[in-house]
Amino acid sequence: MRIVEATLGKELQHAQVLLRAFPKHQREHYTANLETVLRYFDPVAYEHEVADLNAFYGQPRGCVLLATDGEQPAGVVCLRQLDEEACEMKRLFVPVAHRRKGIAQALCVALLKSARSKGYKVMRLDTGFFMTESQALYRKLGFAYTSAYHPVPDDLKDQLVFMQLKL
């Protein structure tokens, strides 16, 4: 496995392909929570984000990390600035074919390292309450549950959990 920062060219395109597959995976994997998944992934806003990753997650205060397994794109995660001291982990995704290889954890560890090198003091994230495997990984890395750090529509308040880690 190899993790690189995806800023241009093939790496950025691979990150975009993975991120475009993410909502479909969520819809298929979390059918019991389909309404929440559909509400969370607004298709127009999400495509705008993926089409211009550098605008949302670019240097110097953000990044897009791509993991490869052999020659295959195997996972992605993004970092964005919330304020001068806080950043946010976004869009962690490892396709099913590449799971159980430590890729998600390696991406998170690399993202934490990047956040520290950029001078952030805290990393935050949100995830679905039903995404228990993700929450277990985040707790393993030291994240703790916290209150919402951004406005949440009423229909999503009970569907999301928020976590943070002091860096």
C-alpha positions in Angstrom: 0.0 0.0 0.0 1.1 3.5 -0.8 -0.4 6.9 0.2 0.2 10.0 -1.8 -1.2 13.5 -1.9 -3.5 13.8 -4.9 -3.1 17.3 -6.2 -2.8 16.9 -10.0 -3.0 14.4 -12.8 -3.7 10.7 -12.4 -3.8 10.7 -8.6 -6.4 13.5 -8.5 -8.5 11.7 -11.2 -8.3 8.4 -9.2 -9.4 10.3 -6.0 -12.3 11.8 -8.0 -13.4 8.3 -9.3 -13.3 6.9 -5.8 -15.2 9.9 -4.4 -17.9 9.6 -7.1 -18.4 5.9 -6.2 -18.8 6.8 -2.5 -22.5 7.9 -2.5 -23.5 4.8 -4.5 -21.7 2.6 -2.0 -23.4 4.3 0.9 -26.9 3.9 -0.8 -26.3 0.2 -1.4 -24.6 -0.6 1.9 -26.9 1.4 4.3 -30.3 0.6 2.8 -31.9 0.7 6.3 -30.8 4.3 6.5 -31.3 5.3 2.8 -33.2 8.4 3.6 -30.3 9.8 5.7 -27.8 8.9 3.0 -29.8 10.6 0.3 -30.2 13.7 2.4 -26.5 13.8 3.3 -25.2 13.5 -0.3 -26.9 16.3 -2.2 -26.0 15.2 -5.7 -25.5 18.7 -7.2 -23.4 20.0 -4.2 -21.4 16.7 -4.0 -20.5 16.7 -7.7 -19.5 20.3 -7.5 -17.2 19.4 -4.6 -15.7 16.4 -6.3 -15.2 18.2 -9.6 -13.0 20.8 -7.9 -11.3 19.0 -5.0 -8.5 21.5 -4.8 -11.0 24.4 -4.2 -12.5 22.5 -1.3 -9.5 20.6 0.1 -6.4 22.2 -1.6 -3.1 23.4 -0.2 -1.9 25.0 1.8 -4.4 24.2 4.6 -6.1 21.1 3.2 -5.2 18.0 1.2 -6.6 14.9 -0.6 -4.9 11.7 0.2 -5.1 8.7 -2.1 -4.2 5.1 -1.1 -3.2 2.6 -3.7 -3.1 -1.2 -3.3 -0.6 -2.4 -5.9 -1.6 -0.3 -8.9 -5.2 0.0 -7.9 -6.7 3.1 -6.3 -7.8 1.7 -2.9 -9.0 4.6 -0.7 -9.3 8.3 -0.3 -9.7 10.9 2.5 -9.8 14.7 2.5 -8.8 17.4 5.0 -10.2 20.9 5.1 -9.7 23.9 7.2 -12.5 24.9 9.6 -10.6 27.8 11.2 -7.0 28.6 12.1 -6.8 25.8 14.8 -9.4 23.3 13.6 -9.6 21.1 10.6 -12.1 18.5 9.4 -11.7 14.9 8.1 -14.0 14.4 5.1 -15.0 11.7 2.7 -13.0 8.7 4.1 -13.8 5.9 1.6 -12.3 2.5 0.9 -14.1 0.3 -1.6 -15.2 -3.1 -0.4 -12.6 -4.9 -2.6 -9.8 -3.2 -0.6 -11.2 -3.5 2.9 -9.7 -5.4 5.8 -6.2 -4.4 4.7 -5.6 -1.5 7.1 -6.1 1.1 4.4 -8.7 3.2 6.2 -6.6 3.4 9.3 -3.4 4.2 7.3 -5.3 7.0 5.5 -6.5 8.4 8.8 -3.0 8.2 10.4 -1.5 10.0 7.3 -4.2 12.6 7.5 -3.6 13.2 11.2 0.1 13.7 10.4 -0.7 16.1 7.6 -3.0 18.1 9.9 -0.3 18.3 12.6 2.3 19.5 10.1 -0.1 22.3 9.0 -0.4 23.5 12.6 -3.9 22.4 13.4 -4.7 21.8 17.1 -7.9 19.7 16.7 -9.5 17.5 14.0 -13.2 17.1 13.8 -15.5 14.9 11.7 -19.1 13.9 11.3 -20.5 10.5 10.4 -23.8 8.6 10.3 -24.9 7.2 13.7 -25.3 3.9 11.9 -21.7 3.8 10.6 -20.5 1.8 13.6 -17.4 0.4 11.9 -16.2 3.9 11.1 -16.9 5.1 14.6 -14.9 2.2 16.0 -11.9 3.2 13.9 -12.1 6.8 14.9 -12.3 5.8 18.6 -9.3 3.5 18.1 -7.4 6.5 16.8 -8.4 8.6 19.9 -11.4 10.5 18.6 -14.1 11.3 21.2 -17.7 12.2 20.7 -18.5 15.9 20.8 -21.4 18.2 20.0 -22.2 19.4 16.5 -19.6 21.9 15.2 -21.6 23.0 12.2 -25.3 23.7 11.6 -27.3 20.5 11.0 -30.7 20.5 9.4 -33.4 19.3 11.8 -34.1 16.1 9.8 -30.4 15.1 10.2 -29.8 16.0 13.8 -30.5 12.5 15.1 -28.8 10.8 12.2 -25.3 12.2 12.6 -22.6 11.9 15.3 -19.7 14.3 15.7 -16.2 13.4 16.9 -13.0 15.3 17.5 -9.3 14.6 18.4 -6.9 17.0 19.9 -3.8 16.9 17.8 
